């Protein structure tokens, strides 16, 4: 993948992000959506994973519904023991619930499937905005991410909280280095959980990595597919810096998850290169395959 996909100049204010996006450009050959009426602005769904988030889930849902372009808020209640699902539904969300805890990765996969079923045939699939359930009213600050993706500035936009100290733990450092080695671009928030992506980008990242490796694996997979990634400044208050890092997860476990995600993608890349080289050295077989 050419590094230019992750290191191009910042877009202008005409691209719908008020100049907030960095290091990405519209993908070649893609045409921006023409907005003919209010119905054409409904191009994104907010996917909120929540577990025992009763204190903030209603505020999170209402704030997500206030984001321009979001016409669907889906809450995946990952077996909460409180009334998270009732409060989310009352606030205006569509709610699906796991009967037992399955984790953030499985919850995102569940939510993405439900959103796909609600997409209208013949129309461009909704972009998906990933939000934690505890974000509260600050969720509206993710609006620039939706603009960046729906205006085709990038296929994956990750929130960057400006003015806050960087988290420089070992997991973050190794994730940042992996993205830099793969693309030549150095992200500030390689494990940032608040992100928006196209359906095409999400499918490129499937199956999603488990644990703390989810975010860096998603970024690497999207880049490997030749799609664009960017970071966008967002006002998100005290938003979590890594959505997969649940309470009680040790640093060793987090580091292990990130390393496993990175290593598996390096192995996959090496295997693909080997297979490509082998096919290139067997012209007779390639000609036979083309004849078939």
N, C-alpha and C positions, 0 to 999 in steps of 0.2 A: 504494500500500500504506500502510495506516495505521501511523504510527510506534509505536502501542501494541503491535504485534506484536514489537517489539524492545526495548521499554522498560518493560514491566510490572513490578510489584513482585516481589521474590524469592519463590519458592515456600516452603512450610512444610516441616518435616521429614517430614511424612506423605507427601510426593510421591516418596520413594525416593532423594533426593539428599543427605539430611542437611543441607539448607539451603545446599549449595554452589553451586547454580545461580543465575545472576543474569540479569535483564533478559529474562525470557521467561515465558509462561504457557501452560497447555494450550490447544490450538487448539479453537475453538468447535465443538461438535457431536461431538467425539471422545470415545470411551469408553475408560477404562483397561482393560487386559487383566485378566481374572479368573484368578487362579492357583488351579487345582484340584489340581495335583500337580506332582511334580518335572519331568515332561515339559513343562509349560507355562512353565518357566523358560528353556527353550532358545529364545531369541528373538533372538540376535545372532550374527553371524559376524565374526571378526577378519580383515581383509584386510591382509596384510603385503607390501609391495613391497621386494625385496631385490636388491642387486647387490654381489657380492664381500663378503658379510656373514658369512663363516664364523665369525668370532671371537665374534659375539653372537647369531646367528640362533637357535640352540638355546635359549638363555636367553629370548629374546624369545617364541618359540613357547610354551614352558612357562608363562611368566608370563601370556600371553594366554589360555591354556587355564584358568588359575586364576581368571579374571574371572567373577564370577557372571553367569549368563545366556548366556555364550558357549559354544556347543556345536560350533562349527566354526572352525578356524583354517586359512585358505588363504594360502599363500605363492606369490607370483608372482616367480619367479626371472628377472630381466631379463638373461639371457645372462651369468651370472656365469662367471668363469674359474677359480674355486675350487670347493670342494665344498659350497657353500651349500645346494643342493637336497637332497643326501644327508643333511646334518645336520638340516635342517628336517623332512624326512620321518621321520627316526629319532626326533625329538622329539615327533612326533604330529601334524604338519601335513599337509594335502593340498597337493601341490605341482604347479604348472603352470610351464612354462619357455618363455621366448622363445628362439628359436635365435640371434637377434641383438638388440642393445640397441634398445629402442623407447621408453624413457623412462617416467617415473612416470605420466603421464596415460594412455598406452596400457595400462600395466600395471594400473592401477585399473579401466579399462574391461574388460580381460580377466578380472580377478578377479571383478568384479561380475556378469559374464555366467555364470561358473561357479557362483557362489553362487546366482544365480537358478535355475539348473537343479537345484540341490540343495534348494531350498525345497519343502516338502510342499504338494501341491495342497489347497486349501480352508483352509489356515492363513495367518495373517498373515505376509507376507514378513519374513525376518530383517532386523533393522537391521544396518548395516555399520559396523564400527569400523576406521578407517584408522590403521595404525601403521607407522612406519619399522622396517626390519629391524635397525637398529643400537641399538634402544632397550634391549635386554637385559632384566634382571629388573625394571627400572622400568616395563615395559609394564603390570604389574598396577595401577599407579597411574592408569590410564585407566578404571578401573571406574566412577567417577561419571558418565562420559560415557554409558556404556551404560544406567545407571539413568535418567538424564535423558531419554533417547530412548525406551526401552522403557516407561517410565511415562507417556509422552506429555506430559512437561513441555515439550519442544521437539522440532521435527523435525530440527534440526541443532544439535549441541552441540560446541563447540570448546574444547580444553584451554587453560587459562590457568595458567601456572606462577607461583604466588604467591611473593613474596619475592625475585624475580630482577629484575635491571635490565632495563628495556625496551630493545629494539632500535629505534633511531629513525633508521634509514637512509631515504633518499628513497623507496624502494619501499614500505616500511611506512607512511610518512606519507601517501603518495598513496592507498594502499589504505584506510587508516583514514578519510581524508577522504571517499572515495567512498561508503563504507558509511554514514557519518554523513549525508551529503547525501541518500542514498536513503531513509533510515529515521528519522533523528533520534537514532539510537543510536550511541555512540562505542565501538567494540570496542578492547580492549587488544591483542589478538593477531589482527589482520586477515589475517595470512598464516600463522596457526598450522596446521601440517600434521596434528596429531593430533586427529581429530574423529570423531564418530559421527553417522550420519544414517539416516533411514528410507529405504526403497526409493522411496517417493513423492518425497522430497526429492532423491534421487540422480537420478531420471528428470527432475525439473525442471531439473537442472543439465546434462543431456546436450544436445549433446556437450560434454565437459569441455574447458576451455581448456588450452592447452599452456603448458609452462614455468612460470615463477614466477607467472603469472596464474591458475593453477588455483584456488587457495584463495579469493581475493577474488571471482573470477567465480562460484564455487560459492555463496558467501554471497549475492551480489547476485541470482543466479538463484532461489535458494530464497526469498528475501524477495519477489522480484517475483511468485512463484507464490502469495503469500499465506500462506506457511508461517512457522513461528517459528524463531528463531535465538537461541542463548544462549552464554555462555562459562561454564565450570565450572572451579573451582580443582582442580588435580590435582598430586600429588606424582610428578614425572617425572624427577627428578634433572637430568642435563645433557642433556635431550632437545633435538633440533634445533628451532630456532624457525621455520624455513620449509622444508618438505619438498621443495619444488621447486628450492631453491637448491643445486644440486650443486657439488661442488668444481670450481674452475676457471671457474665462471660469473662473468663480469664484472658489476660494478654496473650498467653501461650496459645489458647484456643483460637483467638482472633488471628494471630500471626499464622497459625497452621492453616486456617481457612483461606487466607489470602494467598499463601504460598501454594496451596493445592490448586487453587483456581488459575494462578499464573503458570505453574508448571504444566498443568494439563493442556493449556492453550499453546505453550511452547512445543510440547510434544506433538500436538495436533498439527501445528505449522510445519514442524520438521518432517512429519509423515507425509503431509501434502506435497512438500518440496521433493521428497524422495520419489513419490509416486509420479509426479510430473516429470522428473528427470528420467525415470524408467520408461515412461510412455514416449518421451522424446527420442530415446535410443532404440525404439522398436517401431520404425516407420511402416514395416510390413503389416504389423498388427493394427496400427492406426488406420492404414488404408483399407484393411478388411472391415474394420468397424464402420468406417465412413460408407463403404459400399453397402453394408447391411442397412 
